[in-house]
Amino acid sequence: MKILANDGISQNAIEILTKAGYNVITTKVSQNQLIDFINKEDIKILLVRSATQARKDLIDACPSLKLIGRGGVGMDNIDVKYAQEKGIKVINTPNASSDSVAELVFAHLFSGVRFLYDSNRNMPLEGDTLFSELKKKYAKGKELQGKTLGIIGIGRIGKSVARIALGLGMKVITYDPHHQGVTITLSFFDGRFLDFDIPNVSKEDLLKSSDFITLHVPSQKEPIIGEKEFNLMKDGAGIINLARGGVVDEKALLNALDEGKVAFAGLDVYENEPTPSIKILMHPNVSLSPHIGAATLEAQDRIGEELASLIIDYFKN
């Protein structure tokens, strides 16, 4: 049985699937040639990440498909319900990349509070001539310890973010209409465990109380954070979006940054991927990464192994 891993898959997963009798193809096929390739090669299983689209047209045109797998959490690039109606199994790997995304949240937070997003731009240009001036410019950083982190969306990734925040000595509050509150367990290297009860507050209270806000929600029809929400935030707050483009209104964000309402933003996702707004990309108070939340070697191994296990179990049964 042939598998097309169109956005790549870990070598561990290839070896597991090959040993189980599957033929894994890792050729990158462009979107406009994907239907022809699947039909020509009689592909039964299509594995994607965020780049490849598995929409209604592809599902209708590829009768050989038995399973579509998404390496990661969000499946907004797959017409899931339609595929299921056509008898195609759809799977994803919600557990595998949570810690990788959570760590990138703090990469952006540390970058924000210590101005690394800006100093890394200016030091190569002016570090040899304006060292003292730059030292003065970036000498008013803040610590994360003791600050309040507001987490919007307390699913798997949100919980991973909370664990890191608690380890740093931050106060954590959440807003999630699907939860009343959660208990976060910290495990330590010596085998000890500590439980922390995290309060779930109203969206308005979270916006007013948080020094930093991070979003971990599915794709939305309307932004969760817009002009109204920015106005409720503390002056000088920071905001991180590693969830989906569009959950933060980028125009409102730019205004909040320009007015000093928001001190910095950390973005891994954008309204217009893969061609983000040049105003966002060039803004001096935005820490940027190109949608790499789950892109660690460890996460890719876990994603691949989880996909392989789900595929083998499904066709075995």
VENCOR-V818764 format. One record per residue. N is the residue number from 1. RES is the residue in one letter. D_CENTER is the distance of its C-alpha to the mean C-alpha in Angstrom with 2 decimals. Layout:
n->(N | N)
res->(RES | RES)
d_center->(D_CENTER | D_CENTER)
//
This chain:
n->(1 | 2 | 3 | 4 | 5 | 6 | 7 | 8 | 9 | 10 | 11 | 12 | 13 | 14 | 15 | 16 | 17 | 18 | 19 | 20 | 21 | 22 | 23 | 24 | 25 | 26 | 27 | 28 | 29 | 30 | 31 | 32 | 33 | 34 | 35 | 36 | 37 | 38 | 39 | 40 | 41 | 42 | 43 | 44 | 45 | 46 | 47 | 48 | 49 | 50 | 51 | 52 | 53 | 54 | 55 | 56 | 57 | 58 | 59 | 60 | 61 | 62 | 63 | 64 | 65 | 66 | 67 | 68 | 69 | 70 | 71 | 72 | 73 | 74 | 75 | 76 | 77 | 78 | 79 | 80 | 81 | 82 | 83 | 84 | 85 | 86 | 87 | 88 | 89 | 90 | 91 | 92 | 93 | 94 | 95 | 96 | 97 | 98 | 99 | 100 | 101 | 102 | 103 | 104 | 105 | 106 | 107 | 108 | 109 | 110 | 111 | 112 | 113 | 114 | 115 | 116 | 117 | 118 | 119 | 120 | 121 | 122 | 123 | 124 | 125 | 126 | 127 | 128 | 129 | 130 | 131 | 132 | 133 | 134 | 135 | 136 | 137 | 138 | 139 | 140 | 141 | 142 | 143 | 144 | 145 | 146 | 147 | 148 | 149 | 150 | 151 | 152 | 153 | 154 | 155 | 156 | 157 | 158 | 159 | 160 | 161 | 162 | 163 | 164 | 165 | 166 | 167 | 168 | 169 | 170 | 171 | 172 | 173 | 174 | 175 | 176 | 177 | 178 | 179 | 180 | 181 | 182 | 183 | 184 | 185 | 186 | 187 | 188 | 189 | 190 | 191 | 192 | 193 | 194 | 195 | 196 | 197 | 198 | 199 | 200 | 201 | 202 | 203 | 204 | 205 | 206 | 207 | 208 | 209 | 210 | 211 | 212 | 213 | 214 | 215 | 216 | 217 | 218 | 219 | 220 | 221 | 222 | 223 | 224 | 225 | 226 | 227 | 228 | 229 | 230 | 231 | 232 | 233 | 234 | 235 | 236 | 237 | 238 | 239 | 240 | 241 | 242 | 243 | 244 | 245 | 246 | 247 | 248 | 249 | 250 | 251 | 252 | 253 | 254 | 255 | 256 | 257 | 258 | 259 | 260 | 261 | 262 | 263 | 264 | 265 | 266 | 267 | 268 | 269 | 270 | 271 | 272 | 273 | 274 | 275 | 276 | 277 | 278 | 279 | 280 | 281 | 282 | 283 | 284 | 285 | 286 | 287 | 288 | 289 | 290 | 291 | 292 | 293 | 294 | 295 | 296 | 297 | 298 | 299 | 300 | 301 | 302 | 303 | 304 | 305 | 306 | 307 | 308 | 309 | 310 | 311 | 312 | 313 | 314 | 315 | 316 | 317)
res->(M | K | I | L | A | N | D | G | I | S | Q | N | A | I | E | I | L | T | K | A | G | Y | N | V | I | T | T | K | V | S | Q | N | Q | L | I | D | F | I | N | K | E | D | I | K | I | L | L | V | R | S | A | T | Q | A | R | K | D | L | I | D | A | C | P | S | L | K | L | I | G | R | G | G | V | G | M | D | N | I | D | V | K | Y | A | Q | E | K | G | I | K | V | I | N | T | P | N | A | S | S | D | S | V | A | E | L | V | F | A | H | L | F | S | G | V | R | F | L | Y | D | S | N | R | N | M | P | L | E | G | D | T | L | F | S | E | L | K | K | K | Y | A | K | G | K | E | L | Q | G | K | T | L | G | I | I | G | I | G | R | I | G | K | S | V | A | R | I | A | L | G | L | G | M | K | V | I | T | Y | D | P | H | H | Q | G | V | T | I | T | L | S | F | F | D | G | R | F | L | D | F | D | I | P | N | V | S | K | E | D | L | L | K | S | S | D | F | I | T | L | H | V | P | S | Q | K | E | P | I | I | G | E | K | E | F | N | L | M | K | D | G | A | G | I | I | N | L | A | R | G | G | V | V | D | E | K | A | L | L | N | A | L | D | E | G | K | V | A | F | A | G | L | D | V | Y | E | N | E | P | T | P | S | I | K | I | L | M | H | P | N | V | S | L | S | P | H | I | G | A | A | T | L | E | A | Q | D | R | I | G | E | E | L | A | S | L | I | I | D | Y | F | K | N)
d_center->(31.57 | 29.36 | 25.57 | 23.77 | 20.47 | 19.83 | 16.55 | 17.83 | 18.00 | 18.98 | 22.69 | 22.97 | 21.93 | 24.40 | 27.11 | 26.58 | 26.69 | 29.59 | 31.51 | 31.11 | 32.71 | 29.91 | 29.95 | 26.50 | 26.23 | 23.53 | 25.04 | 22.61 | 24.14 | 23.58 | 22.66 | 26.23 | 27.81 | 25.66 | 28.01 | 31.06 | 29.61 | 28.60 | 32.09 | 33.98 | 32.46 | 32.51 | 28.85 | 28.33 | 24.68 | 21.86 | 18.58 | 15.68 | 12.06 | 10.62 | 13.76 | 16.57 | 17.64 | 19.66 | 21.49 | 24.87 | 26.87 | 25.63 | 26.09 | 29.59 | 30.56 | 29.61 | 31.75 | 31.30 | 27.69 | 27.59 | 23.94 | 20.54 | 17.69 | 13.95 | 12.37 | 9.14 | 8.58 | 8.81 | 12.23 | 12.90 | 14.26 | 16.84 | 19.78 | 19.57 | 22.59 | 24.74 | 24.12 | 25.10 | 28.14 | 29.14 | 29.09 | 26.04 | 23.99 | 20.20 | 18.01 | 14.44 | 13.15 | 11.42 | 12.56 | 12.09 | 8.70 | 8.41 | 10.33 | 8.69 | 5.39 | 8.24 | 10.38 | 8.51 | 8.74 | 12.35 | 12.78 | 12.25 | 14.41 | 17.08 | 17.09 | 17.67 | 20.39 | 22.22 | 21.96 | 20.71 | 18.89 | 22.44 | 24.62 | 22.99 | 24.02 | 27.47 | 28.68 | 29.17 | 31.08 | 33.09 | 32.79 | 36.20 | 38.02 | 36.34 | 35.18 | 36.84 | 35.57 | 31.94 | 32.48 | 33.74 | 30.94 | 28.19 | 30.29 | 29.04 | 25.77 | 24.72 | 23.82 | 20.99 | 23.49 | 25.13 | 22.74 | 21.09 | 17.35 | 16.55 | 13.59 | 13.20 | 12.27 | 13.44 | 12.32 | 11.46 | 8.39 | 10.50 | 13.41 | 12.10 | 11.48 | 14.97 | 16.57 | 15.81 | 16.95 | 20.06 | 20.82 | 20.91 | 23.33 | 21.31 | 22.15 | 19.38 | 19.65 | 17.57 | 17.85 | 17.28 | 20.15 | 19.76 | 20.54 | 23.60 | 22.21 | 20.90 | 22.35 | 20.25 | 22.01 | 21.93 | 23.48 | 25.29 | 26.72 | 30.18 | 29.36 | 29.42 | 27.16 | 26.72 | 25.57 | 24.31 | 24.51 | 21.84 | 23.20 | 21.64 | 23.00 | 23.32 | 20.86 | 23.70 | 24.39 | 20.84 | 20.85 | 24.31 | 23.88 | 20.63 | 20.77 | 17.01 | 14.53 | 10.82 | 9.24 | 7.53 | 9.31 | 9.87 | 11.10 | 14.28 | 17.68 | 18.17 | 16.27 | 15.86 | 16.64 | 19.61 | 22.91 | 24.23 | 21.34 | 21.42 | 25.16 | 24.76 | 22.70 | 24.51 | 25.81 | 23.81 | 20.60 | 17.25 | 14.06 | 10.40 | 7.83 | 4.12 | 4.63 | 7.05 | 9.91 | 12.96 | 12.10 | 13.57 | 16.86 | 16.92 | 20.72 | 20.99 | 18.61 | 20.87 | 23.89 | 22.68 | 22.05 | 25.42 | 27.22 | 25.93 | 24.59 | 21.14 | 21.54 | 18.27 | 14.76 | 11.70 | 9.59 | 6.98 | 7.47 | 11.08 | 13.73 | 15.52 | 13.52 | 14.90 | 17.42 | 15.99 | 18.73 | 20.96 | 21.50 | 17.89 | 17.97 | 21.36 | 21.08 | 22.26 | 20.17 | 16.65 | 14.61 | 12.84 | 10.63 | 10.39 | 6.92 | 7.21 | 4.42 | 6.40 | 9.40 | 11.87 | 15.27 | 15.27 | 12.18 | 13.66 | 16.93 | 15.80 | 14.09 | 17.31 | 19.59 | 18.19 | 18.51 | 21.95 | 23.06 | 22.13 | 23.93 | 26.94 | 27.33 | 27.10 | 29.75 | 31.84 | 32.22)
//
